[in-house]
Amino acid sequence: MAISVKLAVAFHGGSGHTARFAGAVHAGGSSVSGCESTLVSVDSIDEDGWAVLDGAHAIVFGAPTYMGSASTAFHQFAESTSKRFLRQVWLDKLAAGFTNSADKHGDKSSTLRYFQTLAAQHGMTWVNLGLKSGWNSLRGSEHDINRLGFHDGAAAQSLLGTRPDEVHAADLATAEHLGRRVAEQATIFVAGRAALAPVR
């Protein structure tokens, strides 16, 4: 039986760098057979965008890290999910996250944990990156996937003054891995639900 899953990437793109990582997550999800992935820009979300999120099996949250947390635009979006929180619209969906900042670390863990808390409030199940750290031995290099060594989600570095088309290829590959992993986990999740459903 073919399994069909829906993945939504809910992101704020900042100055354009994070939007590229959102595109990589989307590409990773789309590479999984049976997965329909959709990008939703949360700073301009409309009713169609909300419908995509409500209908998704998994939502990947993304935003740049500014001053130790997600961007203001993402926080505004998160607060606007309160009606869905009260109605438990996103209960038991899968969730994951990615972020980007100019520093190698830059307190990106704070943003990823903020996404985790948001997901937990909605009763969602968190999917981690599922990768070992890269670039942490003499044989490693900055071209390793997960070169920044984050595990809660995908993390990227975009140096100040660089253009969105100059983002690091290893960080794009890490984001693509995250999208693929979430789509694969969603496929297992949906297949499991189908197998447990009572026969009518």
C-alpha positions in Angstrom: 0.0 0.0 0.0 1.4 3.4 -1.0 1.7 5.8 1.9 1.1 9.5 1.2 2.3 12.1 3.8 2.2 15.9 3.9 5.1 17.9 5.3 5.0 21.7 5.9 8.0 23.9 6.4 6.8 26.9 8.5 9.6 29.5 8.4 10.5 33.2 8.6 13.3 34.0 6.2 14.8 37.1 7.6 17.2 38.6 5.1 17.0 35.6 2.8 19.6 33.2 4.1 17.2 31.2 6.3 14.8 31.0 3.4 17.5 29.1 1.5 17.7 26.6 4.3 13.9 26.3 4.3 14.2 25.5 0.6 16.7 22.8 1.4 14.5 21.2 4.1 11.6 21.3 1.5 13.8 19.7 -1.1 14.8 16.9 1.3 11.2 16.2 2.2 10.2 16.2 -1.5 12.9 13.6 -2.2 11.0 11.0 -0.2 8.5 8.9 -2.2 4.9 9.8 -1.4 5.8 13.0 0.5 4.1 16.3 -0.5 6.2 19.2 1.0 5.0 22.8 1.1 6.8 26.0 2.1 4.8 28.3 4.3 6.3 31.8 5.0 4.9 32.6 8.4 5.4 36.4 8.2 2.8 36.6 5.4 0.6 33.5 6.3 -2.9 33.5 5.0 -5.9 31.1 5.4 -4.4 28.8 2.7 -1.1 28.7 4.7 -3.0 27.8 7.9 -4.8 25.1 6.0 -1.5 23.6 4.8 -0.2 23.5 8.4 -3.4 22.1 9.8 -3.5 19.3 7.2 0.2 18.4 7.5 1.4 15.2 9.2 4.6 17.0 10.1 5.6 20.7 10.5 9.3 21.8 10.4 9.7 25.2 12.1 12.5 27.6 11.0 13.7 31.1 11.7 17.0 33.0 12.1 18.4 33.3 15.6 18.4 37.0 16.7 19.6 37.9 20.1 19.3 34.4 21.5 15.9 33.4 20.2 13.8 33.1 17.0 13.0 36.3 15.1 10.1 38.5 16.1 8.1 37.5 13.0 8.3 33.9 14.1 7.3 34.7 17.7 4.3 36.6 16.3 3.3 33.5 14.3 3.8 31.2 17.3 1.5 33.4 19.4 -1.1 33.3 16.7 -1.2 29.5 17.0 -3.0 29.8 20.4 -6.4 29.1 18.9 -5.0 25.8 17.5 -3.4 25.1 20.8 -6.8 25.5 22.6 -8.5 23.2 20.1 -5.5 20.8 19.9 -5.5 21.0 16.1 -1.9 20.0 15.9 -2.0 17.2 18.5 0.2 14.2 17.6 1.7 15.8 14.5 5.5 15.4 14.1 7.7 18.5 14.5 11.3 19.5 13.9 13.3 22.7 13.5 16.2 24.6 11.9 17.8 27.9 12.5 20.6 30.1 11.2 22.9 32.9 12.6 26.1 34.7 11.8 28.1 33.0 14.6 29.1 29.4 14.6 27.1 28.8 17.8 25.3 32.1 18.3 22.9 30.6 20.9 21.1 28.7 18.2 20.3 26.0 20.8 18.0 28.5 22.4 16.0 28.8 19.2 15.8 25.1 18.6 14.6 24.5 22.2 12.0 27.3 21.8 10.7 25.4 18.8 10.7 22.2 20.9 8.6 24.0 23.6 6.2 25.3 21.0 5.8 21.8 19.6 5.3 20.3 23.1 2.6 22.8 23.9 0.8 21.6 20.8 1.2 18.0 21.8 3.5 17.3 18.8 6.3 14.7 18.7 9.8 16.1 18.1 12.1 14.6 15.5 15.8 15.3 16.1 18.5 15.7 13.4 19.7 12.1 13.8 23.3 12.9 12.8 26.7 12.6 14.5 28.7 15.8 14.7 30.9 16.7 11.8 34.2 18.7 11.7 35.3 17.5 15.2 38.4 15.5 14.4 41.7 15.9 12.5 40.1 14.1 9.6 37.0 16.3 9.6 36.5 19.5 7.7 34.1 22.4 7.4 32.5 20.6 4.5 31.2 17.8 6.8 27.4 17.5 7.1 26.3 18.8 10.6 29.6 20.7 10.7 28.4 22.9 13.6 27.5 19.9 15.8 23.9 20.5 16.7 21.5 17.6 17.4 18.1 19.0 18.3 17.7 20.2 14.8 19.6 21.7 11.8 21.8 24.7 12.4 23.5 26.9 9.9 26.0 29.8 9.9 25.7 32.7 7.5 28.5 35.3 7.9 27.5 38.9 8.2 27.8 40.7 4.8 27.3 37.6 2.7 24.5 37.1 0.2 21.9 34.4 0.5 23.4 32.6 -2.5 26.7 32.3 -0.5 25.3 30.1 2.3 27.5 27.1 3.2 26.9 24.0 1.1 27.4 21.7 4.2 24.7 23.6 6.1 22.3 23.3 3.1 23.1 19.5 3.0 22.3 19.3 6.7 19.0 21.1 6.2 18.1 18.8 3.3 18.9 15.8 5.6 16.5 17.1 8.2 13.7 17.4 5.6 14.3 13.9 4.4 14.5 12.5 7.9 11.2 14.1 8.9 9.5 12.9 5.8 10.7 9.4 6.4 9.6 9.4 10.0 6.2 10.8 8.9 5.9 7.9 6.5 6.5 5.4 9.3 4.1 7.3 11.5 1.3 7.3 9.0 1.8 3.7 8.1 1.7 2.7 11.7 -1.5 4.5 12.2 -3.0 2.8 9.2 -1.9 -0.6 10.5 -3.4 0.0 13.9 -6.7 1.4 12.5 -9.7 -1.0 13.2 -10.8 -3.0 10.2 -14.3 -1.8 9.0 
